[in-house]
């Protein structure tokens, strides 16, 4: 009887954990970004690729030359607070996209004006934060990256928190404040961010 009771309690507890996890489509989450309202999602799973580079209200804020072509930069600017806690991203996370044809190059970038948190999250597929600007800080504390994330030429105006972050494959980092591309452990990365604060 005691064994049966213990088993029943465990079964109920496990079912309760699964029942608490909500599921969102990536398009639902993208729509929340586009609405301009604060985003706070906890204990959830996001299905599909989360692509923030396809919004119609992008600003063409830069033009430059590359490989003999005209390159146009389009930015999506998000002013709201963004918080994901204990969220599993089942698809790719795309915050940067680059396309070209015979005459032109098109870059699509992301800028966050306020606080961004991805805490205790799991990124199951590719993550691309290339050229993403975090104006008011970003936290990836306790998160797990199962594939190689790209943090190439990211802009950091304030602190970034990678405490307890796990990279199951080598992460690629390149900072606008720091020349050169670096492959760092979470501890080395946090040490570098601490040195960059205030610069």
CORJO-V923769 format. One record per residue. N is the residue number from 0. SS is DSSP state (H for helix, E for strand, - for the rest). Layout:
N_SS + N_SS
//
This chain:
0_- + 1_H + 2_H + 3_H + 4_H + 5_H + 6_H + 7_H + 8_H + 9_H + 10_H + 11_H + 12_H + 13_H + 14_H + 15_H + 16_H + 17_H + 18_H + 19_H + 20_- + 21_E + 22_E + 23_E + 24_E + 25_H + 26_H + 27_H + 28_H + 29_H + 30_H + 31_H + 32_H + 33_H + 34_H + 35_- + 36_- + 37_- + 38_E + 39_E + 40_E + 41_E + 42_E + 43_E + 44_E + 45_E + 46_E + 47_- + 48_- + 49_E + 50_E + 51_- + 52_- + 53_- + 54_- + 55_- + 56_- + 57_- + 58_E + 59_E + 60_E + 61_E + 62_E + 63_E + 64_E + 65_E + 66_- + 67_- + 68_E + 69_E + 70_E + 71_E + 72_E + 73_E + 74_E + 75_E + 76_E + 77_E + 78_- + 79_- + 80_- + 81_E + 82_E + 83_E + 84_E + 85_E + 86_E + 87_E + 88_E + 89_- + 90_- + 91_- + 92_E + 93_E + 94_- + 95_- + 96_E + 97_E + 98_E + 99_E + 100_- + 101_- + 102_- + 103_E + 104_E + 105_E + 106_E + 107_E + 108_E + 109_E + 110_E + 111_E + 112_- + 113_- + 114_- + 115_E + 116_E + 117_E + 118_E + 119_- + 120_- + 121_E + 122_E + 123_- + 124_- + 125_- + 126_E + 127_E + 128_- + 129_- + 130_- + 131_- + 132_E + 133_E + 134_- + 135_- + 136_- + 137_E + 138_E + 139_- + 140_- + 141_- + 142_- + 143_E + 144_E + 145_- + 146_- + 147_- + 148_E + 149_E + 150_E + 151_E + 152_E + 153_E + 154_E + 155_E + 156_- + 157_- + 158_- + 159_E + 160_E + 161_- + 162_- + 163_- + 164_- + 165_E + 166_E + 167_- + 168_- + 169_- + 170_- + 171_E + 172_E + 173_E + 174_E + 175_- + 176_- + 177_E + 178_E + 179_E + 180_E + 181_E + 182_- + 183_- + 184_- + 185_H + 186_H + 187_H + 188_H + 189_H + 190_H + 191_H + 192_H + 193_H + 194_H + 195_H + 196_- + 197_- + 198_-
//
